[in-house]
Amino acid sequence: MAMACVSLSFATICQDYGQLVFLLGMFGFFLLWNFIDILQLGNLSNIDENGRYVALVPAFQAIGLALGPAISALMLNNNWSLLDIMALNSLSVSLSLICLLSPYTLLHRRTLFQRLT
């Protein structure tokens, strides 16, 4: 739910780029990011019992924090508008949600099958 709302926050910024819309979109993004982070770590801890992948999450988030502005700057330099970049952000968060739901569904089915046997 939080990832869908983050995607909607970016989509809102794409529609009308004013000061109020920007502030509401960014407020929604940063507020909901706290829920997404916990969701990611919780799902990974259910999948990975050793905790190796959970330990890698901060590293990958730092890589994203480093690469995101650099990629955005390159896109802006190649005549992309800020609204185009926000639309791409919305699309990438939606794709991340789909990628996250796939293993979660498999894990849920596995747990349900174990309870039945």
PyMOL commands that set and color helices and strands:
alter all, ss='L'
color gray80, all
select helices_A, chain A and resi 2-15+19-47+52-77+82-116
alter helices_A, ss='H'
color red, helices_A
deselect
rebuild
show_as cartoon
